Amino acid sequence: MLQKTDHHCAYCGVELGFDGFQVDHVLPLRLGGKDEMENMLPACQSCNHYKRGNSLEGWRRMLEQTSEVLRRDSYTYRQAVKFGLVTPTPKKVKFYFERLEEAAL
């Protein structure tokens, strides 16, 4: 499993040890995904937990909306932006495994 992404989380790219990874179903079982190797990727605990039962594209949209959600819901975030401590940088999310696939082409 870890060899699929050269011992890195398929999503954020953090290096994974044998004891420190989880297996994620890219297309969750509840959405019709299969319990097969082709539908599984290694993930760090935080990415696997945060992705939960979302599709890959659903999770990508959630991540891409993070700055807006924080602006809407977090006074602390708005203050940090106001004082220049944090700079929102909305951008398209490209997962680590996608960058690996592009590099292999």
C-alpha positions as a Markdown table, in Angstrom:
| # | Residue | x | y | z |
|---|---|---|---|---|
| 1 | Met | 0.0 | 0.0 | 0.0 |
| 2 | Leu | 2.7 | 2.5 | 1.0 |
| 3 | Gln | 4.5 | 1.9 | -2.3 |
| 4 | Lys | 1.6 | 3.4 | -4.2 |
| 5 | Thr | 2.8 | 6.9 | -3.1 |
| 6 | Asp | 6.4 | 6.2 | -2.2 |
| 7 | His | 5.6 | 6.1 | 1.6 |
| 8 | His | 3.7 | 9.4 | 1.6 |
| 9 | Cys | 0.2 | 10.4 | 2.4 |
| 10 | Ala | -1.7 | 10.3 | -0.9 |
| 11 | Tyr | -3.3 | 13.6 | -0.1 |
| 12 | Cys | -1.0 | 16.0 | 1.8 |
| 13 | Gly | 2.3 | 14.3 | 1.0 |
| 14 | Val | 3.6 | 13.9 | 4.5 |
| 15 | Glu | 6.0 | 11.0 | 4.9 |
| 16 | Leu | 4.4 | 7.9 | 6.4 |
| 17 | Gly | 5.9 | 5.1 | 8.4 |
| 18 | Phe | 4.6 | 1.6 | 8.5 |
| 19 | Asp | 2.9 | 2.2 | 11.8 |
| 20 | Gly | 1.6 | 5.7 | 11.1 |
| 21 | Phe | -0.7 | 5.3 | 8.1 |
| 22 | Gln | -4.3 | 4.5 | 7.4 |
| 23 | Val | -6.0 | 3.1 | 4.3 |
| 24 | Asp | -8.5 | 5.4 | 2.7 |
| 25 | His | -11.1 | 4.3 | 0.2 |
| 26 | Val | -10.8 | 7.0 | -2.6 |
| 27 | Leu | -14.5 | 6.4 | -3.5 |
| 28 | Pro | -16.1 | 5.6 | -0.1 |
| 29 | Leu | -18.0 | 2.4 | 0.2 |
| 30 | Arg | -21.2 | 4.2 | 1.0 |
| 31 | Leu | -20.9 | 6.0 | -2.4 |
| 32 | Gly | -20.4 | 2.7 | -4.3 |
| 33 | Gly | -16.7 | 2.3 | -4.0 |
| 34 | Lys | -15.2 | -1.2 | -3.8 |
| 35 | Asp | -13.1 | -2.7 | -1.1 |
| 36 | Glu | -10.3 | -3.3 | -3.6 |
| 37 | Met | -6.7 | -2.1 | -3.9 |
| 38 | Glu | -7.5 | 0.1 | -6.9 |
| 39 | Asn | -9.8 | 2.1 | -4.7 |
| 40 | Met | -7.4 | 2.4 | -1.7 |
| 41 | Leu | -4.6 | 4.8 | -1.0 |
| 42 | Pro | -2.4 | 5.4 | 2.0 |
| 43 | Ala | -3.3 | 8.4 | 4.1 |
| 44 | Cys | -2.1 | 10.1 | 7.3 |
| 45 | Gln | -4.6 | 10.0 | 10.1 |
| 46 | Ser | -5.6 | 13.7 | 9.8 |
| 47 | Cys | -6.3 | 13.5 | 6.1 |
| 48 | Asn | -8.2 | 10.2 | 6.4 |
| 49 | His | -10.2 | 11.6 | 9.3 |
| 50 | Tyr | -10.9 | 15.0 | 7.6 |
| 51 | Lys | -11.9 | 13.4 | 4.3 |
| 52 | Arg | -14.3 | 11.1 | 6.1 |
| 53 | Gly | -16.9 | 9.6 | 3.8 |
| 54 | Asn | -16.6 | 12.3 | 1.1 |
| 55 | Ser | -15.8 | 11.7 | -2.5 |
| 56 | Leu | -12.4 | 13.0 | -3.6 |
| 57 | Glu | -14.0 | 15.9 | -5.5 |
| 58 | Gly | -16.3 | 16.7 | -2.5 |
| 59 | Trp | -13.3 | 16.8 | -0.2 |
| 60 | Arg | -11.4 | 18.9 | -2.7 |
| 61 | Arg | -14.2 | 21.5 | -2.7 |
| 62 | Met | -14.3 | 21.5 | 1.1 |
| 63 | Leu | -10.6 | 22.2 | 1.2 |
| 64 | Glu | -10.8 | 24.9 | -1.5 |
| 65 | Gln | -13.5 | 26.7 | 0.5 |
| 66 | Thr | -11.5 | 26.7 | 3.8 |
| 67 | Ser | -10.5 | 30.4 | 3.6 |
| 68 | Glu | -14.1 | 31.4 | 3.0 |
| 69 | Val | -15.5 | 29.2 | 5.8 |
| 70 | Leu | -12.9 | 30.6 | 8.2 |
| 71 | Arg | -13.7 | 34.2 | 7.2 |
| 72 | Arg | -17.4 | 33.5 | 7.7 |
| 73 | Asp | -17.1 | 31.6 | 11.0 |
| 74 | Ser | -14.0 | 32.6 | 12.9 |
| 75 | Tyr | -13.6 | 36.0 | 14.5 |
| 76 | Thr | -10.0 | 35.0 | 15.4 |
| 77 | Tyr | -9.2 | 34.4 | 11.7 |
| 78 | Arg | -10.8 | 37.7 | 10.6 |
| 79 | Gln | -8.7 | 39.5 | 13.1 |
| 80 | Ala | -5.6 | 37.8 | 12.0 |
| 81 | Val | -6.3 | 38.8 | 8.4 |
| 82 | Lys | -7.1 | 42.3 | 9.5 |
| 83 | Phe | -3.8 | 42.7 | 11.2 |
| 84 | Gly | -1.8 | 41.0 | 8.4 |
| 85 | Leu | -0.9 | 37.9 | 10.5 |
| 86 | Val | -2.6 | 35.6 | 8.0 |
| 87 | Thr | -3.0 | 36.1 | 4.3 |
| 88 | Pro | -5.8 | 34.1 | 2.6 |
| 89 | Thr | -4.5 | 32.3 | -0.4 |
| 90 | Pro | -7.4 | 30.5 | -2.1 |
| 91 | Lys | -6.2 | 28.1 | -4.8 |
| 92 | Lys | -7.1 | 24.9 | -6.5 |
| 93 | Val | -6.1 | 21.8 | -4.5 |
| 94 | Lys | -3.9 | 19.2 | -6.2 |
| 95 | Phe | -3.4 | 16.1 | -4.1 |
| 96 | Tyr | 0.0 | 14.5 | -3.7 |
| 97 | Phe | -0.9 | 11.3 | -5.6 |
| 98 | Glu | -2.1 | 13.5 | -8.5 |
| 99 | Arg | 1.3 | 15.4 | -8.6 |
| 100 | Leu | 3.0 | 12.0 | -8.6 |
| 101 | Glu | 0.9 | 10.8 | -11.6 |
| 102 | Glu | 1.7 | 14.0 | -13.5 |
| 103 | Ala | 5.4 | 13.6 | -12.8 |
| 104 | Ala | 5.3 | 10.1 | -14.2 |
| 105 | Leu | 3.9 | 11.2 | -17.5 |
